[in-house]
Amino acid sequence: MSSGIYVALSGAVANSQALDVVANNVANANTTGYKAERVNFAEALAGKGGAAARADSHFVKVAGTTSDPTPGIINTTDNPLDVAIEGEGYLAVGTAAGTRYTRAGQLRINNEGALTSADGNSVLDTNGKPILTPKSAASIEIASDGTVRADGKSIGQMKLSRLDPKKLQRAGANLFTGVEVPNPAGKPVTLIPNAYESANVSAVRGMVDLVRVSRTYDALHRMLETYKDLDDRAARSIGGTG
């Protein structure tokens, strides 16, 4: 069997995975603070002695995905619970699986008075504890350094973290795991109050990517059919039935 069929197959599998990633990006184009995923392709060489292909055959594989750090558009609002992170950085939130990080800054106050993300995860303070607001508070304000005030009185400071981009892992549409790193001298993570960050996904670009990846997949599928037809003809010719 021609090694070309395995080259085309590897490309089709990789593009099928890429199609899933692109579709997920498009689906989250309106998700606050969402960071697009980008697929990383890599070349793989067939192992020596393999029955499937020659040792010098070149294949493609998905080497993983990375989050696009490009900031989204900052939208200003009149909501005092909306915050956008300026530059690099993440809010720390508590989940059932432990501490996670997010850039989704459309915050809420739940029935217990805890400051939460839109998904209901508690926003953590600098000590890793949930920030609780007095139920009697008439006003809540969030300063650029993450300090939360109820009726003008400080009730806690949000934990604003910078993460190692090489160890950043997606843990949901808007959540990440990662390793915290120190801020560069004089460059703390800060917030933009009364604002939130849109997803850095363009719906138009997403649709273009969907069309491009789909066409590549279709082309590779046609290659597979062509190679199969060539192998069938060769088999019939060698067997004397062609």
HELIX and SHEET records of a PDB file:
HELIX    1   1 GLY A    4  ALA A   27  1                                  24    
HELIX    2   2 PRO A  165  LYS A  167  5                                   3    
HELIX    3   3 ALA A  203  ILE A  238  1                                  36    
SHEET    1   A 2 GLU A  37  LEU A  45  0                                        
SHEET    2   A 2 HIS A  58  SER A  67 -1                                        
SHEET    1   B 2 ILE A  74  THR A  76  0                                        
SHEET    2   B 2 ALA A 195  GLU A 197 -1                                        
SHEET    1   C 2 VAL A  83  GLU A  86  0                                        
SHEET    2   C 2 THR A 190  PRO A 193 -1                                        
SHEET    1   D 3 GLY A  98  THR A 102  0                                        
SHEET    2   D 3 TYR A  90  THR A  95 -1                                        
SHEET    3   D 3 SER A 122  VAL A 123 -1                                        
SHEET    1   E 4 GLY A  98  THR A 102  0                                        
SHEET    2   E 4 TYR A  90  THR A  95 -1                                        
SHEET    3   E 4 LEU A 160  LEU A 163 -1                                        
SHEET    4   E 4 GLU A 180  VAL A 181 -1                                        
SHEET    1   F 2 ARG A 108  ILE A 109  0                                        
SHEET    2   F 2 LEU A 115  THR A 116 -1                                        
SHEET    1   G 3 ILE A 140  ILE A 142  0                                        
SHEET    2   G 3 THR A 147  ALA A 150 -1                                        
SHEET    3   G 3 LYS A 153  GLN A 157 -1                                        
SHEET    1   H 2 GLN A 169  ARG A 170  0                                        
SHEET    2   H 2 PHE A 176  THR A 177 -1                                        
END                                                                             
